[in-house]
């Protein structure tokens, strides 16, 4: 029960701002060499395979309508019982013209058998997908 309460308290995300140009983005190049960026790439591939998303992951920035920059930061805290790592994932979607059309962040803490970086990345991508695709 304590773990569940901890997860509920530790998890939050702020939705991005909607820009009308967000609906025009169909191909996305994801930058970032971190857990969250890898999770987002994986989620985008899965959505494409299932026909869920409106954005397709591309592996060449020149072929993308926009670039999704994903950065992470983490903080390790220790209490009397255990060590806890809190993850903050920031994402910015930028058009080829260099305009930022969506930006948000998500935070999650590691839990037993779960990476907070992965979960925060998944949360961030789902917010982007909801804003861009309406799903």
Backbone bond lengths (Angstrom), bond angles and torsions (degrees), N, CA, C in turn:
res aa  C-N    CA-C-N  psi(-1)  N-CA   C-N-CA  omega(-1)  CA-C   N-CA-C  phi
1 X - - - 1.444 - - 1.525 110.92 -
2 X 1.347 116.64 -37.64 1.457 119.95 179.10 1.521 111.14 -64.06
3 X 1.342 116.56 -38.31 1.462 120.35 179.59 1.521 110.25 -64.46
4 X 1.330 117.51 -42.83 1.454 121.30 178.78 1.522 110.85 -62.03
5 X 1.306 117.40 -44.81 1.456 120.85 178.77 1.529 110.13 -62.74
6 X 1.323 116.11 -40.85 1.455 121.05 179.01 1.531 110.23 -61.80
7 X 1.336 116.83 -44.77 1.454 120.95 -179.72 1.522 111.35 -62.65
8 X 1.307 116.82 -41.22 1.458 120.49 -179.82 1.522 111.53 -66.31
9 X 1.316 116.70 -37.79 1.456 120.95 179.32 1.524 110.72 -74.52
10 X 1.330 116.99 -37.70 1.466 121.27 -173.50 1.517 113.62 -77.27
11 X 1.289 118.17 -17.81 1.470 120.95 -173.49 1.524 110.65 -100.06
12 X 1.329 115.35 124.86 1.451 119.12 168.92 1.517 107.80 -156.75
13 X 1.299 115.91 156.43 1.461 121.52 176.72 1.517 108.27 -145.73
14 X 1.295 115.27 151.05 1.445 120.70 178.21 1.523 107.53 -111.70
15 X 1.311 116.59 125.81 1.458 120.38 -178.59 1.519 110.25 -66.79
16 X 1.322 115.19 148.50 1.452 121.24 -179.89 1.517 111.16 -75.76
17 X 1.319 114.52 169.00 1.453 119.02 176.34 1.515 108.54 -85.77
18 X 1.315 116.17 140.70 1.463 120.43 -178.79 1.518 110.40 -88.08
19 X 1.297 115.49 130.21 1.456 124.47 175.87 1.524 105.35 -121.08
20 X 1.312 117.92 136.66 1.466 121.20 -177.52 1.526 111.54 -57.54
21 X 1.338 117.93 -29.19 1.464 120.92 -179.66 1.524 112.59 -69.67
22 X 1.320 117.19 -13.57 1.463 121.67 178.55 1.529 110.89 -60.17
23 X 1.316 117.14 -34.92 1.468 122.06 179.56 1.532 112.37 -69.49
24 X 1.320 117.48 -16.85 1.463 122.22 -178.87 1.530 112.50 -88.93
25 X 1.324 117.44 -5.94 1.468 121.64 -178.44 1.522 108.65 -86.79
26 X 1.327 116.59 118.69 1.462 121.48 179.91 1.525 112.43 -118.42
27 X 1.335 117.12 -26.12 1.464 120.89 177.35 1.523 108.38 -123.23
28 X 1.335 116.02 137.20 1.461 121.40 -174.61 1.525 110.00 -132.99
29 X 1.318 115.31 136.49 1.459 122.74 171.73 1.523 106.49 -105.93
30 X 1.332 117.59 125.57 1.463 122.27 -178.14 1.524 109.24 -100.81
31 X 1.334 116.06 122.95 1.461 120.56 176.15 1.524 108.75 -102.58
32 X 1.308 115.17 155.28 1.457 121.08 178.76 1.516 110.09 127.86
33 X 1.310 115.69 131.47 1.456 121.93 178.16 1.531 107.35 -111.61
34 X 1.323 115.25 70.71 1.459 121.24 -176.46 1.528 109.67 -152.11
35 X 1.324 115.72 170.14 1.475 121.45 -177.91 1.520 112.17 -57.38
36 X 1.309 116.90 -43.47 1.461 120.77 -176.01 1.525 111.14 -65.58
37 X 1.341 117.59 -43.27 1.466 120.73 179.12 1.525 110.57 -63.30
38 X 1.323 117.17 -41.29 1.469 120.73 177.35 1.527 110.93 -62.93
39 X 1.328 116.98 -41.06 1.464 120.70 178.74 1.529 110.65 -64.23
40 X 1.324 116.70 -40.90 1.465 120.79 179.81 1.518 110.02 -64.83
41 X 1.339 117.63 -42.86 1.465 119.99 177.14 1.530 110.65 -59.85
42 X 1.307 115.29 -43.97 1.468 120.71 179.54 1.533 111.18 -62.09
43 X 1.320 116.45 -44.33 1.471 121.11 179.64 1.536 110.90 -64.41
44 X 1.329 117.00 -40.10 1.469 120.07 179.51 1.526 110.69 -65.41
45 X 1.340 117.13 -41.30 1.471 120.32 177.27 1.528 110.58 -62.23
46 X 1.329 115.81 -44.12 1.459 120.98 -179.38 1.527 110.47 -63.02
47 X 1.325 116.93 -43.97 1.469 120.42 178.82 1.525 111.44 -62.82
48 X 1.331 116.88 -40.25 1.460 120.72 178.79 1.527 110.05 -63.10
49 X 1.336 116.40 -43.98 1.463 120.81 179.14 1.525 112.44 -62.21
50 X 1.335 115.90 -34.63 1.467 120.38 -178.79 1.520 113.03 -92.92
51 X 1.336 117.46 -1.39 1.458 120.75 -178.71 1.509 113.64 70.06
52 X 1.349 118.02 25.22 1.454 122.13 -176.52 1.527 114.46 -88.28
53 X 1.299 116.92 -37.82 1.457 119.64 -172.36 1.512 112.81 -94.43
54 X 1.313 116.07 164.71 1.455 121.29 176.24 1.524 110.70 -104.92
55 X 1.323 116.98 -0.13 1.458 122.62 179.94 1.524 109.03 -119.70
56 X 1.330 115.48 139.43 1.459 121.59 -179.85 1.523 108.34 -112.04
57 X 1.311 116.39 134.89 1.455 122.30 177.14 1.520 109.42 -74.26
58 X 1.325 116.89 132.13 1.457 121.78 173.40 1.525 108.28 -120.18
59 X 1.328 116.08 154.58 1.461 120.68 -176.29 1.527 112.48 -102.44
60 X 1.320 116.26 8.36 1.452 121.31 178.85 1.526 107.73 -132.13
61 X 1.316 116.88 120.38 1.466 121.14 -177.15 1.525 112.34 -60.24
62 X 1.332 117.12 -30.82 1.467 120.32 -179.62 1.526 112.41 -67.39
63 X 1.320 117.28 -22.57 1.468 121.41 -178.99 1.527 112.55 -94.59
64 X 1.325 117.31 2.40 1.469 121.79 -175.61 1.520 111.97 -97.00
65 X 1.334 115.42 144.81 1.462 121.06 172.10 1.532 110.26 -72.26
66 X 1.339 115.58 -30.08 1.462 120.61 -178.04 1.534 109.94 -153.13
67 X 1.316 115.24 160.78 1.460 122.16 177.23 1.526 108.48 -113.81
68 X 1.325 115.30 131.52 1.466 121.63 177.76 1.525 107.34 -104.94
69 X 1.326 116.48 104.33 1.458 122.45 179.47 1.523 108.96 -86.60
70 X 1.331 116.43 123.81 1.458 121.54 -177.25 1.525 108.92 -120.56
71 X 1.319 116.00 122.98 1.462 121.64 179.16 1.524 108.95 -126.56
72 X 1.332 115.53 148.05 1.461 120.07 179.05 1.518 110.94 -125.30
73 X 1.296 114.30 156.75 1.449 122.38 171.82 1.520 106.24 -145.00
74 X 1.309 116.80 147.49 1.458 118.92 178.68 1.511 109.73 -139.06
75 X 1.311 114.01 157.35 1.454 121.40 -179.45 1.515 108.01 -135.30
76 X 1.314 116.64 126.07 1.460 121.54 179.25 1.516 109.11 -98.13
77 X 1.332 115.76 123.99 1.466 120.49 177.10 1.519 108.38 -120.11
78 X 1.291 115.28 152.02 1.463 120.66 179.14 1.523 108.59 -123.85
79 X 1.311 113.53 135.39 1.453 117.96 172.24 1.526 107.57 -122.54
80 X 1.291 118.22 -172.53 1.463 121.36 -175.52 1.521 112.69 -65.11
81 X 1.318 117.91 -24.98 1.461 121.54 -174.50 1.526 112.46 -98.42
82 X 1.347 117.46 -45.49 1.457 119.09 -173.86 1.529 111.53 -156.97
83 X 1.335 114.08 171.41 1.455 120.17 173.64 1.522 108.17 -94.07
84 X 1.319 116.49 142.97 1.455 121.22 179.80 1.523 108.98 -129.44
85 X 1.330 115.83 136.09 1.466 120.58 176.30 1.519 108.52 -112.44
86 X 1.327 115.21 122.91 1.459 122.29 176.36 1.523 108.41 -99.75
87 X 1.318 116.84 132.43 1.457 123.14 -179.05 1.518 110.33 -110.82
88 X 1.313 116.54 136.46 1.451 123.09 172.14 1.523 107.09 -120.59
89 X 1.325 116.78 124.33 1.457 122.60 -179.60 1.520 108.02 -116.33
90 X 1.326 115.65 126.37 1.462 122.18 178.31 1.521 108.96 -111.79
91 X 1.315 116.72 138.91 1.454 120.85 178.34 1.520 111.13 -135.73
92 X 1.335 114.92 137.95 1.458 121.48 178.65 1.517 108.92 -133.83
93 X 1.326 116.48 127.85 1.456 122.08 178.24 1.530 107.53 -102.83
94 X 1.340 114.50 121.98 1.465 121.20 -175.15 1.523 109.84 -123.16
95 X 1.325 116.85 133.71 1.463 121.37 178.32 1.527 110.30 -74.24
96 X 1.336 115.66 168.89 1.468 120.04 176.32 1.524 111.55 -59.78
97 X 1.314 116.72 -29.84 1.462 121.26 179.97 1.533 111.75 -75.42
98 X 1.335 117.03 -8.16 1.461 121.07 178.52 1.512 114.95 94.38
99 X 1.326 116.90 9.09 1.465 120.95 179.85 1.526 110.16 -87.15
100 X 1.320 116.83 130.22 1.465 121.37 174.22 1.522 106.98 -79.75
101 X 1.339 115.95 119.50 1.468 119.21 -177.58 1.532 112.48 -112.11
102 X 1.339 116.85 -8.57 1.467 119.82 177.77 1.523 107.99 -158.80
103 X 1.307 115.88 137.67 1.455 120.60 178.39 1.518 108.63 -152.23
104 X 1.327 115.48 138.33 1.456 119.74 -179.76 1.521 109.48 -163.10
105 X 1.299 114.95 178.78 1.461 120.52 176.32 1.523 109.97 -147.59
106 X 1.315 114.77 162.47 1.467 121.18 175.92 1.522 107.46 -142.59
107 X 1.309 115.89 151.62 1.462 121.09 -179.83 1.518 109.03 -133.35
108 X 1.329 114.57 140.01 1.464 119.73 176.82 1.521 108.10 -154.72
109 X 1.298 116.88 150.47 1.461 121.97 178.83 1.519 110.35 -105.12
110 X 1.342 115.58 147.00 1.455 119.71 174.75 1.520 109.44 -56.95
111 X 1.305 114.98 147.04 1.458 122.50 176.26 1.523 106.85 -137.41
112 X 1.311 117.94 166.22 1.466 118.47 178.37 1.531 110.59 -54.80
113 X 1.322 115.78 125.90 1.463 123.59 177.31 1.528 113.53 67.79
114 X 1.341 118.37 16.11 1.463 122.18 -179.41 1.523 109.52 -139.51
115 X 1.328 116.01 134.32 1.462 121.32 175.00 1.521 109.31 -91.57
116 X 1.299 116.63 124.94 1.457 120.70 177.57 1.518 112.24 -63.04
117 X 1.348 117.41 -32.12 1.460 121.00 177.84 1.515 111.67 -64.97
118 X 1.340 116.63 -42.39 1.467 120.83 177.35 1.524 111.34 -63.08
119 X 1.310 116.08 -47.95 1.465 120.84 -176.19 1.529 110.65 -65.72
120 X 1.331 116.95 -43.15 1.470 119.87 179.02 1.524 110.43 -63.59
121 X 1.333 117.59 -38.76 1.459 120.88 175.90 1.517 111.83 -62.15
122 X 1.321 116.24 -42.61 1.463 121.32 178.69 1.537 110.46 -63.50
123 X 1.312 117.11 -42.40 1.468 121.50 178.53 1.528 110.23 -62.19
124 X 1.332 116.21 -45.72 1.461 120.59 -179.84 1.525 111.03 -60.75
125 X 1.330 117.07 -45.92 1.470 120.69 179.24 1.528 111.03 -62.26
126 X 1.303 117.89 -41.02 1.471 120.02 -179.65 1.524 111.65 -64.18
127 X 1.338 116.97 -34.46 1.459 119.54 175.63 1.532 111.00 -67.74
128 X 1.337 116.78 -41.78 1.457 120.43 176.41 1.518 110.54 -61.93
129 X 1.322 116.58 -46.25 1.467 121.18 -179.14 1.539 110.66 -61.17
130 X 1.319 116.43 -41.99 1.477 119.87 179.49 1.528 110.62 -63.84
131 X 1.323 117.40 -42.56 1.467 120.60 -179.66 1.533 111.97 -70.09
132 X 1.341 116.47 -39.25 1.466 120.27 -176.36 1.523 112.53 -81.96
133 X 1.322 116.34 -38.80 1.464 121.03 -171.76 1.519 113.41 -107.64
134 X 1.299 116.95 -15.06 1.455 119.76 -175.65 1.506 113.16 74.68
135 X 1.359 116.70 22.04 1.472 121.05 -178.45 1.497 110.45 -119.63
